[in-house]
Amino acid sequence: MKRTRITAFLLALLLTAQITLTACSNAGGTEEPNGGASAPSANTNTEAAAPEETRIDPGLPERDFAGYDFRMLGKGTSNSHWKSMDLTAEELTGDAINDAVFQRNLNVAEKYKVNFVEYAVSDYFNQGKEFTTSVLANADDYDMAALKPDGVVSSFISNGYVVELGTVPYMNLSQPWYDQNMIRQMSIGGKLYLVMGDMLTMDNDAIGAVFFNKKLAGNYQLENLYTMVDEGRWTIDKMTAFAETAAQDINGDGVMKPMDDVWGALTEYSTTFALNSGAGVTMISKDEADLPIVSARDERYANMYEKVLKLQNNWDISLYAESVGGYSDVWAECLDVVFESDRALFNICWMNRASLFRDMETDFGIIPLPKYDEAQDGYHSFVSMYCANSIEIPKTATDLERTGIIIEALSAESKYLLTPAYYDKTLKSKESRDVESSRMLDVIFATTIYDLGYMFNWGGICSAVGSMVGTAGGDISGYASALQKSNKSITKNLEKDIKAITNVAE
């Protein structure tokens, strides 16, 4: 396990230059996607900067924690695609994200006299091991963790390993530095055991979107995609039709090959759930008591699923990651290369790709996931529970008041430091290459949608729903029977977890 210790003294020593970070909207998906006030321009040559957003006082008490080591368990940087960069920073580097984390931690460290210690999990693909071992040993090893919800935090919740955040002193979950969409959709029986928001960036990286190659879109004289989004006409049927137009067997051998031909879309298994949620539907929804219920059997979910598979399972137009062999990393070595070399019109992927494509020669645009139809009211941007980070507190934490103050302080500072660095400077100015894509980001980040079914996978519901994915063709005639076969298991596991979670809450 990698351990990084950042003391208040070291932070102050390393702060050799003032970091000027402008305020912007909360990218976590609150009710005010534009943040209320106009954001200052990133262009220092402008004659007059827009007024800064008025800071919200978190209302925290004065405390002196006498050099306490605030310990955070995180994902680390071992995974090439998903590096946790939002917990600590050892020094100023000139990188917007790093320096914002540095300044944020310095502010909190100096005010509350704490040090920040980051532990990186030893095994990225078994993220819950250290946390679970610690809790079962009743050890006071961590004050908080920032791990993935899917299969990890979900198991913590089911087993009663984490604190219900509504009981934590000084954590005000109604504040805009917490993702209010996430809070509404991921609570269970009015209780919340994990949260996302401005303190983290990987939850933003894990939002699904559609990247498109502007050169290919121009070559095929496609309708302006930004205009379609603005007018509410960007739908899954339109996307499929455009993908069919773009796909070309360049060498004429009658076989579509990853590196030889031009593809309409790049997809993977998990983008099935992202595209489906573009219709505003999820495998699990909630009833009037805020308790989970199965909605994967609903007509709208099945209808959207059929539309999605007509794109994903048509391997004459879509390059499906899991069907490609011969690569140690099919994304880095194949799909990313295909997109960067102008051999794919659409790339259905996650927002972390904005940084990865920063050096791409051809301009690309970013637009939301498509709607079910034009009558749908608004877009929905799926957050992958496999890739995202979330904040949770182990039940072994000995001082919840201290923990609540520090998390709240970090979150509040992040709204005015880290989020602007990520959203405005990194995405809207550097990786986002045009004004239209920059504007699309406002839509994407304000319309996040989460699926409890994807997180908990009750009774193997993900496998049941995903059983049609990854085979040629778009036939879902077996969908209903696949769900029916899993119905007993889904219901049993769902009811078991609800009972366990509500008992824990009591």
KARA-V284901 format. One line per field, one symbol per residue. phi: phi as a letter, one per 20 degrees, with the letter a starting at -180 (. if undefined). psi: psi as a letter, one per 20 degrees, with the letter a starting at -180 (. if undefined). burial: b if it has 9 or more other ideal C-beta (glycine too) atoms within 8 Angstrom, else e. A space follows every 10 residues. Layout:
phi->???
psi->???
burial->???
This chain:
phi->.ecdddefff fffefebfed ceebffeene fdfdmndfef ffefeffbef fffffeffme ffbcelmfee dcecfmcfef eceecdecbe afcnfgfgff fgfgffgfff fdlcddddde gfcgecfeff ffgfffelee ecebccceff mdfgffffem ecefffeegm edfeffedff ffffedfcmm dcdbbcrffd dfffgeefbd ecefffgffe lffgfffffg emdecfffff fffffffbef ememcecged dddfbdcbgf fgfffffgem ccfcdcefem dfcfcfefgf ffffgfffff efeeeecdee gfeedncfcf ffecfffgff dmdbfdcebd fffgffefef fffcdccfgf efbfffendc dfdfffdfdb ebcffegecf ffffffffff ffffgdcffg ffeeffefdd eeebfffgff fgfffecfcc cgfffelgmm fffffefeen cgndfdfeff fffffegfff fffffffgff ffffff
psi->pppppoqhgh ghhiniqppo pqqaqojjla inhjjgqqqq qioiiqhpqq qqppqppikq rpqojlkpoo pppahakhph hnpojjgqph rpiipggghg gggghgghgh hjlrqppppp qhohjlhigg ggggghjkqm hqhrqnrpgo ifhhhgghjk iqqphiippi oniiqijqoh gggghiqokj qpiqqrbhhq hhhghjpqro qqohghhghj lqqohggggh jkjorhhggg ghhhhhppng ikjjppqgih rpqhqprrgh ighgggihjk qrhpaqahjk qqqpjiiqgh ghghgggghh ghjnjihpoo giiprjqhnh ghifghgggh kkkpgqooaq iihghhjhjp gqqqrprrqq rgrhipnrrp oppoihhrqq pqpqiiphnh gggggggggg gghhhifggh gggggggihf hpirhghghh hggghikqpq ohhhghlpkk hghggjiiqj qqrkpkhjgg hghhhigggg gghghggggg ghggh.
burial->eeebbbbbeb bbebbeeebe bbbbbbbbbb ebbebebebb ebeeeeeeeb eebeeeebee eeeebebbbb bbbbbbeebe ebbbbbbbbe ebeeebbbbb bbbbbbbbbb ebbbbbbbbb beebeebbbb bbebbeeeee bbbbbbbbbb ebbbbbbbee bbbbbbebeb bebebbbbbb bbbebbbbbe bbbbbbbbbb bbbbbbbbbb bbbbbbbeeb ebeebbebbe eeebbbebbb ebbbbbbebe eeeeebeeee bbbbbbbbbe bbbbbbbbbb bbbbebeeeb bbebbbeeeb bbbbbbbbbb bbbbbebbbb beebeeeeeb bebbbbbbbb ebbbbbbbbb bbbbeebeeb ebebbbbbbb bbeeebeebb bbbbbbbbbb bbbbbbbeeb ebbbbbbbbb bbbbbbbbbb bbbbbbbbbe bbeeeebbbb bbbbbbbbbb bbbbbbbbbb bbbbbbbbbe eeebebebbe ebbeebbebb bbbbeebbeb bbeeee
